[in-house]
């Protein structure tokens, strides 16, 4: 496991599922972890769920950020820098799925999904990069999705478009931030076992497994290890890359 002792890591969407595991894993690796959720209740619930993990609870700082609000990324980053002294690693994990029925999709829902999934990622990255430059460099890891690569098998157009955009955003930021010694990479998971996917209809779960060469859903730890690799020194010559954690459903 990579050593993040003394590093400050900010994880957006860090209160459940993949995000919660990222918070736990980075804290277990020695990082000071700031994590954000959209409401104080979800932030406290995330903290409670992590409280039993050895050596984790005392490394956590929870923040409320409704990332659909255009002003939220700057406010969040400013709060984290004030509380933790700076940011070394940013993981843009916050995301909304929304309806998979394109005929029912309204402009307001489209705008909210794209605002949280894509717009907020850019502005969080741009604001965090200011702190990273002052600290001599840093790492940004964006969480996309296989849906953005194959068009989505269980998700709608707004989600698919936002996650495809996340992959393109990663490449653009990697070029812009390279001179500041900031690497930017992306992880694109397929279906992962979380509390959300556990509630999917069994027919859908079986159909998705049948599409996947490894014939199963992934686990949150498999995603967190990929993120930590990209954020760590082992990937010091890797930037602008999308690492697929998808059981072979997309090979690109």
N, C-alpha and C positions, 0 to 999 in steps of 0.2 A: 504494500500500500504506500502511496506517495505520502511524504511528510509535509504537512502544511502548518507546522508549529510556528506561531507568531504571525501568520497571515490572517488578514481580514477578508472574509468571504461574504458576499451578499447574494442571497437566493430569493428571487421573486417567486410568488406562488409556492411558498415553502411550508404550507400548513397541512398538506395532505398528499397522499400518493407518492409520485416520484419526487416531488419537492421536499416532502417531509423526510424521505430517505436521504436526499442530498444533504439536508441540514444535519442529520444524524451522522452521516459518513464523514463530512468535512470536520465536524466537531470532534469526532473520535480520532481523526488524524491530526488533531492539535490546533485546528484553526479557531479563531474567534468568528462566530457565524451570526450575521445579521440576516433575519428572514422576514419576509413581508407577506401579509395576507390582507384581504379586502375589508375585514371588520375585526374589531377588538376581540369578539367572541371566538373567531376562528384562530386568531393568533394565540390566545390563551389556551384553546383546545390543543393546538399544535405543541405548545410548550408542555402541557400536561402529558401528552402522549410520549414525549421524549424524556420526561423527568426520571424515568426508571433506567435510562441508558447510562451505564457507568461513565463518569468523566465528561458527560455531554452537557447537562443542564447548566452548569456554571459558565459555559462558553457561549451561551445563547443571548441574543438581543432581538426581541420581537418588535416589529413596526407595522402600523396600519397604513395601507396605500391602496386606494381605489384607482387602479391604473387606467380605467376608462376616462378619468379626469386628465386632461392634457397637462395640468400643472403638477400632477402627482410624481412623475419621475424625478424632476429636479428637487422637489420637497423631500422625497424619500432619500435620495443620495445625500442631500445636505444633512439630514437627520442622522444617517449612518456615519458620515464623516465626523460629525460633531460628537457622536457617542463613542466611536471606535477609533478615531484618529486617522482614518483613510480607508481605502478599498484596494485590495490586491487582486481579487478574483470576483467577477460578476457572473452569475448564472441566471440567464433570462428564461425562467421556466413558467411564469404566469400565463395562463391561457384559458379561453372559453371554447366550448365545442359548438353549442347552439344546435339548431334544427338541421336534420339531414334531408328535409323535404324542401327542395328548391322552389316549389310552387307556393310554399307557405312563408318563405323567407321575406321579411320586410326590411326596408332600407335601414330602419333604426337598429335592427338586430345585426345586419351586415356591418354597420358602422361601429357598433360596440365590440363585436368580435375582432375586427381588424384593429381597432384602437388598442385593445388589451394585448392581443397576440403579436402585433407587428409594430404599430406606432410606439407603444410604450417601450418595446425592446430597443428600438433605435435611440430614444431619448434617454433611457436608463444607461445605455452604453456610452452615449456621448458625454453625459454628466459624470459617469464613473471614470471615464478616460482622463478627465481633468485631474482627479486624485491619483490615478495610476501614473500619469506622466510625472507628477511631482515626486512620486516614490521610485522613479526610475524604470517603470514598466509594469506590466500586469497581464492578466488573462481574462478573456470573455468567452463564455461558452453559451451558445444559444440552443434551446431545446425546440427542435422542429418536429416533424412527424413523417412517417412513411406515406401518410395521406397526401402530403405535398409532392411526393414523387410518383405515386401511382394513380392519383385522382380521387382517392378515398373510397374505401369499401363500406364504411359504416358511418361516414361523416359527410357533412354538407359542403356546398361550394365556398361559403365564407371561411370556414375553418381550413379547407384545402388551400384556398388562395393565400391565406395568411401564413400558412406553414411553408408553402412554396416560396413566398416572399421572404421568410426567415432565412432560407438557404441562400437566396440571392443577397440579402442584407449582410449575411456573414462574410461573403466574398468581398463585398464593397468595403466593409469596415476593416477587414484584414489588410486590404491595400492602403486604406487611409491611415491606419494606426500603426503600421509596421515601423515607420521611422521613429515612433515614440516607444519602441520595444514593447508594444502591446500585441499579443497574439489573439486572434479571434477565430474560433472554430464552432462547430455545430454537431449535435448528436440528433439523429433522426430515429426514434424508437418506432417499432410497430406496436401491436397490442400488448399491454403490460398488465399483469395481475395487480389491480388496485381495488379499493372499495367501489369505485365507479364501474369498472368493467365487470366486477363480480355480479352486479345487478343487471347485466345485459341478458336478454333472452338466450336460453341454451341453444336454440337453433342458430342464432347469430354467432355465438361463440364457437360452435362446431364448424360453421362455414368458414370463419376466419382461420381456425386451426387447419382446416383442409387446404387453404390457400398457401399455408406456410410450410416450407420444406422440413423444418424441424418440428412441425406438428404440435406446437404448444404456444401459449402466451409467454412472454418474457417476465422476468422478475425485477423489482425495483433496484435491487442490488446490482443487477447486470447493467442497468443504465447508469447508476451512480459511479461504478468503476470506470466506465467509459468517459464520463465527465471528468473524473479526477485524473485520469490519464492525460486528457487534453489540457487540463489546467496545471499539470505538474511539469517538472523538469524533464521527465522522460519524453515529452513531446516538444522539446525546445526548438526543433526545426520544422514544426508543423503549424501552419496557419492557413486559413481560408478553406479548411477541409470539413467535409460532412462525414461523420462516422456513423454507419448504419448499424443499429442494434435491433435486428428485425427478424431473426430466424430464417433469413433467406427469401422473404416474400418479395423483396426488391433487391436486385444485384446490379449495382451500377458503379 
